[in-house]
Amino acid sequence: MKKITVFFSILFLALSSCGVKTTQSLISDGNYDAAIDKAVEALKTKKESKGKQDYVYLLEEAFAKAKDRDLRDLDLLTKDANPANAERVYNTYLQLNNRQEKIRPLLPLPLLKQGKNASFAFDNYSDQIVKSKNALSKYLYGNASALLKSSNKLDFRKAYDDLFYLESINPGYQNTKKLMADAQFKGTDFVDVYAKNQTNMVIPKQLQDDLLDIKTYGLNDKWTVYHSARQKNVKYDYSLIVNFVQINISPEQIKEKEFIKERQVKDGVKTLLDSRGKPVKDSLGKEIKVDNYRTLRANIYEFRQFKSCQVTAKVDYVDSKTNALVQSFPITSEFIFENIYSTYKGDKSACEDNYLNYFNKRAVPFPNNEQMVYDTGEDLKARLKDIIVKNRFRG
């Protein structure tokens, strides 16, 4: 038991030493806040123990250096007086305050050798935080308002991002929410989705409706909205056109095949005979018995109904402003109708178990051409969705 205690004590000291060295290294590299996090985590338990003293000294050092660096940065930013620095100023004051709040619950932290507590020069930054937040709010609002006067959708999206950030730090600031809605609408690409039939066949209306029911695809995102029915007061940026190019439907086919199935099955036992037809006996004079097998046989008449449909289409991305083709993607989808049924003469048990189901089936009517085209729909939808997901209109 004593050996186990010593082992764990050594292991604890080794781990503690490793943590201290890591914290020292972070301070040497100027990663003061990472060093503070490391020390704070270590001091959450047994903070007054002798083994934690190194962390107390390191925390004191890292805090002083981090605060000094932040204050020097603020001094430079203030002298520069560039409104674009408002976010850095605000975040730096938040960082100064948050760093203090991270350490505050641990206080006091004793320095055992010196007989005193570690020193942390805390300040009240509430006034500076409020002032810098107001300055940042003003800057963000002004910058977003200017971007909203642009004619570029990407500028509207930047304006939205600024306003979203403004609402997160200063909720209800002026008419931020209204401007956000304006920026969202102006920055959105609206896409008109419709189909064209370039084949000499009728495309089932239900297939077109299902294919263009864009709501079922879940494709709308923050900046792209698809409409399968044009809406008033919406200026469309792009068109997504599903062009049906060719439809090939095979003739209805019934193929017949005849084959024989045989299988041996155990049927009791029989006396083992030698080459002369006499019973074979064991050393005790008893006749040797072996498994008796009989052969099952069946003549199988198999019928295969077959019909296939292949739909070739292409998806065109068109710029609605210039009517120029942006991109084009081919789609080929196939649907196969197949029905296999069988009859037999003889013993159907000669067949494998997984084949027996065919004897319960019968011929069924072939689907008409319109149904065949419609049945390609699910595969077409999956391929269309894949194209749209992988190829957005605007990056």
RAGI-V778305 format. One record per residue. N is the residue number from 1. RES is the residue in one small letter. PSI is psi in degrees with one decimal (* if undefined). OMEGA is omega in whole degrees, -180 to 180 (* if undefined). D_CENTER is the distance of its C-alpha to the mean C-alpha in whole Angstrom. Layout:
N_RES_PSI_OMEGA_D_CENTER + N_RES_PSI_OMEGA_D_CENTER
//
This chain:
1_m_-39.2_-180_52 + 2_k_-37.9_180_53 + 3_k_-40.3_179_51 + 4_i_-42.6_179_48 + 5_t_-44.7_179_48 + 6_v_-41.6_-179_49 + 7_f_-47.8_-179_46 + 8_f_-31.5_177_44 + 9_s_-43.8_178_46 + 10_i_-43.0_180_46 + 11_l_-42.1_179_42 + 12_f_-44.3_-180_41 + 13_l_-37.8_180_44 + 14_a_-44.7_179_42 + 15_l_-40.5_179_38 + 16_s_-43.2_180_40 + 17_s_-39.9_179_41 + 18_c_-43.6_179_38 + 19_g_-39.4_179_36 + 20_v_-44.7_-180_39 + 21_k_-38.7_178_39 + 22_t_-42.7_180_36 + 23_t_-42.3_177_37 + 24_q_-42.0_180_40 + 25_s_-40.1_179_38 + 26_l_-41.0_179_35 + 27_i_-42.9_180_38 + 28_s_-32.6_-180_40 + 29_d_-2.0_-179_37 + 30_g_9.6_177_37 + 31_n_67.0_-171_33 + 32_y_-42.2_-177_35 + 33_d_-34.0_175_33 + 34_a_-38.0_177_31 + 35_a_-39.4_178_34 + 36_i_-44.4_179_35 + 37_d_-41.9_-179_32 + 38_k_-45.7_-178_33 + 39_a_-41.3_179_36 + 40_v_-42.9_180_35 + 41_e_-41.6_-180_33 + 42_a_-31.8_-175_36 + 43_l_2.9_179_39 + 44_k_-20.6_177_37 + 45_t_142.5_177_39 + 46_k_45.4_-176_43 + 47_k_-20.9_-177_43 + 48_e_3.5_-179_47 + 49_s_155.9_-179_47 + 50_k_-34.5_-178_49 + 51_g_-12.8_-179_46 + 52_k_3.0_-176_44 + 53_q_-38.9_180_46 + 54_d_-38.5_-180_45 + 55_y_-36.1_179_41 + 56_v_-48.6_179_44 + 57_y_-42.2_-179_45 + 58_l_-37.2_178_42 + 59_l_-43.0_178_40 + 60_e_-44.5_-179_44 + 61_e_-47.1_-178_44 + 62_a_-40.6_179_40 + 63_f_-47.0_-179_40 + 64_a_-42.7_-178_43 + 65_k_-38.6_179_42 + 66_a_-43.2_180_39 + 67_k_-43.9_-180_41 + 68_d_-43.4_-179_43 + 69_r_-42.8_-180_40 + 70_d_-41.9_-179_39 + 71_l_-35.9_177_42 + 72_r_-38.1_176_43 + 73_d_-42.2_180_40 + 74_l_-38.1_179_41 + 75_d_-44.0_180_44 + 76_l_-44.1_-180_43 + 77_l_-38.1_180_41 + 78_t_-43.0_180_44 + 79_k_-33.4_179_46 + 80_d_-34.3_176_44 + 81_a_35.7_178_44 + 82_n_120.4_-178_41 + 83_p_-26.3_-180_39 + 84_a_-14.9_179_36 + 85_n_3.1_-174_36 + 86_a_-38.4_-179_36 + 87_e_-41.5_179_32 + 88_r_-39.9_180_33 + 89_v_-48.5_-179_36 + 90_y_-47.6_-178_34 + 91_n_-31.5_179_32 + 92_t_-40.0_177_35 + 93_y_-39.2_176_37 + 94_l_-40.8_-179_34 + 95_q_-41.9_178_33 + 96_l_-42.8_-179_37 + 97_n_-44.7_-177_37 + 98_n_-34.2_179_34 + 99_r_-42.1_178_35 + 100_q_-44.0_-177_38 + 101_e_-24.0_178_37 + 102_k_-34.9_-177_35 + 103_i_-31.8_-172_38 + 104_r_-43.0_-179_40 + 105_p_-19.2_-177_40 + 106_l_-16.7_-174_41 + 107_l_147.7_-2_44 + 108_p_154.0_177_47 + 109_l_110.8_-174_46 + 110_p_143.2_168_49 + 111_l_99.4_-169_51 + 112_l_-44.5_-178_53 + 113_k_-34.2_-177_55 + 114_q_-10.9_179_56 + 115_g_32.6_178_56 + 116_k_175.4_180_54 + 117_n_152.1_177_51 + 118_a_147.8_-176_48 + 119_s_127.2_176_48 + 120_f_115.2_-177_45 + 121_a_92.0_180_47 + 122_f_145.1_177_44 + 123_d_160.7_177_45 + 124_n_113.2_-177_44 + 125_y_12.4_-174_41 + 126_s_-42.8_-180_41 + 127_d_-43.4_-179_43 + 128_q_-36.1_180_41 + 129_i_-46.3_180_38 + 130_v_-45.1_-178_39 + 131_k_-45.7_-178_41 + 132_s_-31.2_177_38 + 133_k_-40.7_178_36 + 134_n_-38.8_178_38 + 135_a_-41.2_179_38 + 136_l_-40.4_179_35 + 137_s_-44.8_179_34 + 138_k_-42.3_-179_37 + 139_y_-47.1_-178_36 + 140_l_-41.8_-179_32 + 141_y_-44.7_-180_34 + 142_g_-42.4_-179_36 + 143_n_-42.8_179_34 + 144_a_-40.2_179_31 + 145_s_-39.5_179_35 + 146_a_-41.2_-180_36 + 147_l_-31.5_-179_32 + 148_l_-12.8_176_32 + 149_k_-3.6_-180_36 + 150_s_173.0_174_34 + 151_s_12.5_-177_33 + 152_n_124.9_-179_30 + 153_k_-34.9_-180_27 + 154_l_-31.4_175_25 + 155_d_-38.3_178_28 + 156_f_-36.6_180_27 + 157_r_-37.9_176_23 + 158_k_-40.4_178_25 + 159_a_-42.4_178_27 + 160_y_-45.5_-179_25 + 161_d_-41.9_178_23 + 162_d_-43.3_-178_27 + 163_l_-36.2_177_27 + 164_f_-44.2_178_24 + 165_y_-41.7_178_25 + 166_l_-43.6_-180_29 + 167_e_-30.5_-179_28 + 168_s_-33.1_-178_26 + 169_i_-23.5_-177_29 + 170_n_71.5_-175_32 + 171_p_137.6_177_31 + 172_g_13.1_-179_33 + 173_y_117.3_-179_35 + 174_q_-130.1_-179_37 + 175_n_43.6_-176_35 + 176_t_-44.4_-176_32 + 177_k_-38.4_178_30 + 178_k_-42.7_179_32 + 179_l_-34.4_177_31 + 180_m_-44.1_180_27 + 181_a_-40.8_178_27 + 182_d_-45.2_-179_29 + 183_a_-38.9_179_27 + 184_q_-46.5_-178_24 + 185_f_-46.4_-177_26 + 186_k_-27.7_-178_28 + 187_g_-3.8_-177_25 + 188_t_136.9_171_23 + 189_d_122.2_176_23 + 190_f_129.4_-174_24 + 191_v_125.2_178_24 + 192_d_121.9_-177_26 + 193_v_125.2_177_25 + 194_y_171.2_-176_28 + 195_a_152.8_174_29 + 196_k_140.0_179_32 + 197_n_108.7_180_34 + 198_q_10.6_179_36 + 199_t_176.9_176_37 + 200_n_20.1_179_41 + 201_m_158.4_177_39 + 202_v_128.8_175_38 + 203_i_122.5_-179_34 + 204_p_132.8_-179_34 + 205_k_-38.2_-179_33 + 206_q_-34.8_177_31 + 207_l_-45.2_179_29 + 208_q_-42.9_180_29 + 209_d_-43.5_180_28 + 210_d_-42.1_-177_25 + 211_l_-36.0_-176_24 + 212_l_4.5_177_24 + 213_d_78.5_-169_23 + 214_i_-20.4_-180_20 + 215_k_-33.5_-177_19 + 216_t_-12.7_-179_18 + 217_y_-21.4_-177_15 + 218_g_41.4_-173_13 + 219_l_-21.3_-179_14 + 220_n_133.7_176_15 + 221_d_-167.7_-175_14 + 222_k_-36.4_-172_16 + 223_w_8.6_180_18 + 224_t_127.5_179_18 + 225_v_129.2_-179_20 + 226_y_135.2_177_21 + 227_h_125.7_175_24 + 228_s_-8.5_174_26 + 229_a_122.6_-177_29 + 230_r_140.2_-179_30 + 231_q_146.8_178_31 + 232_k_153.5_177_34 + 233_n_16.3_175_34 + 234_v_124.3_178_31 + 235_k_114.6_-174_31 + 236_y_136.0_-178_29 + 237_d_-34.9_-178_27 + 238_y_160.3_171_26 + 239_s_139.3_174_27 + 240_l_112.3_-173_24 + 241_i_123.3_175_27 + 242_v_106.3_-179_27 + 243_n_115.2_173_30 + 244_f_115.2_-173_31 + 245_v_-45.3_-176_33 + 246_q_143.8_176_35 + 247_i_121.9_178_35 + 248_n_123.6_179_36 + 249_i_126.3_-178_38 + 250_s_159.7_174_40 + 251_p_160.0_175_43 + 252_e_128.3_-176_43 + 253_q_140.5_171_44 + 254_i_113.4_-179_45 + 255_k_134.3_-179_46 + 256_e_145.6_179_48 + 257_k_134.9_179_48 + 258_e_133.4_177_51 + 259_f_166.2_-177_51 + 260_i_137.1_176_52 + 261_k_133.8_176_51 + 262_e_146.4_177_53 + 263_r_138.7_177_52 + 264_q_135.1_179_54 + 265_v_149.2_180_54 + 266_k_133.9_-179_56 + 267_d_73.2_179_59 + 268_g_-157.1_-179_61 + 269_v_163.3_178_63 + 270_k_163.9_178_66 + 271_t_134.1_178_69 + 272_l_126.9_-179_68 + 273_l_148.7_177_71 + 274_d_-173.1_-176_72 + 275_s_-16.8_178_73 + 276_r_3.2_178_76 + 277_g_12.0_-180_75 + 278_k_147.5_180_76 + 279_p_140.5_176_74 + 280_v_132.4_-177_73 + 281_k_155.3_178_74 + 282_d_-173.3_-175_72 + 283_s_-17.8_-180_75 + 284_l_1.6_177_76 + 285_g_7.2_180_77 + 286_k_145.5_179_74 + 287_e_136.9_-180_72 + 288_i_131.2_179_69 + 289_k_141.5_177_66 + 290_v_162.9_179_63 + 291_d_139.7_177_60 + 292_n_131.8_-180_61 + 293_y_146.7_173_59 + 294_r_154.7_-175_59 + 295_t_126.2_174_57 + 296_l_143.9_-176_56 + 297_r_140.1_177_55 + 298_a_140.2_171_54 + 299_n_120.4_-176_54 + 300_i_133.5_176_50 + 301_y_105.0_-174_50 + 302_e_138.0_-180_47 + 303_f_133.4_-179_46 + 304_r_113.0_174_42 + 305_q_133.2_-175_41 + 306_f_137.5_174_39 + 307_k_136.8_-178_38 + 308_s_154.6_178_35 + 309_c_129.7_177_33 + 310_q_124.8_179_32 + 311_v_124.1_177_30 + 312_t_129.8_-179_30 + 313_a_172.1_171_28 + 314_k_145.4_-179_27 + 315_v_119.6_-179_25 + 316_d_131.5_171_26 + 317_y_120.8_-176_25 + 318_v_134.4_174_28 + 319_d_114.9_-174_29 + 320_s_-26.9_-179_31 + 321_k_-41.1_-176_33 + 322_t_-9.1_-176_34 + 323_n_23.0_-180_34 + 324_a_143.1_177_33 + 325_l_123.1_-179_30 + 326_v_-51.1_179_27 + 327_q_158.3_177_25 + 328_s_137.7_-176_26 + 329_f_127.4_179_24 + 330_p_148.4_175_25 + 331_i_133.0_172_24 + 332_t_127.4_-179_26 + 333_s_144.7_-177_26 + 334_e_141.1_174_28 + 335_f_133.7_-179_29 + 336_i_125.7_171_32 + 337_f_127.5_180_34 + 338_e_132.4_176_36 + 339_n_121.0_-180_38 + 340_i_127.8_176_40 + 341_y_157.8_-174_43 + 342_s_155.3_168_46 + 343_t_171.9_-177_50 + 344_y_161.4_170_52 + 345_k_130.6_-178_56 + 346_g_-143.4_-177_57 + 347_d_109.7_-177_55 + 348_k_-15.4_178_51 + 349_s_-10.2_176_50 + 350_a_-17.3_-179_51 + 351_c_157.2_173_47 + 352_e_152.6_-178_44 + 353_d_-36.9_-177_42 + 354_n_-6.0_178_39 + 355_y_-20.7_-172_41 + 356_l_-28.2_-177_44 + 357_n_-27.1_-179_41 + 358_y_-23.5_179_42 + 359_f_-17.2_180_46 + 360_n_-5.4_-178_44 + 361_k_160.3_178_43 + 362_r_171.6_177_45 + 363_a_143.3_178_45 + 364_v_157.1_179_43 + 365_p_142.4_175_43 + 366_f_141.5_174_41 + 367_p_146.0_178_38 + 368_n_172.5_-175_40 + 369_n_-39.4_-179_38 + 370_e_-39.7_179_37 + 371_q_-38.5_178_35 + 372_m_-43.9_179_34 + 373_v_-42.6_-180_32 + 374_y_-36.8_-177_30 + 375_d_-12.3_173_29 + 376_t_-8.0_-171_27 + 377_g_-47.0_-176_25 + 378_e_-41.5_179_22 + 379_d_-40.0_178_22 + 380_l_-44.2_180_22 + 381_k_-43.2_-179_20 + 382_a_-41.1_-180_17 + 383_r_-37.8_179_18 + 384_l_-44.4_179_19 + 385_k_-41.3_-180_15 + 386_d_-39.9_179_14 + 387_i_-46.1_-177_16 + 388_i_-41.5_-179_16 + 389_v_-40.3_-176_12 + 390_k_-13.7_-175_13 + 391_n_82.2_179_16 + 392_r_154.4_-178_16 + 393_f_-38.0_179_20 + 394_r_132.1_-174_20 + 395_g_*_*_18
//
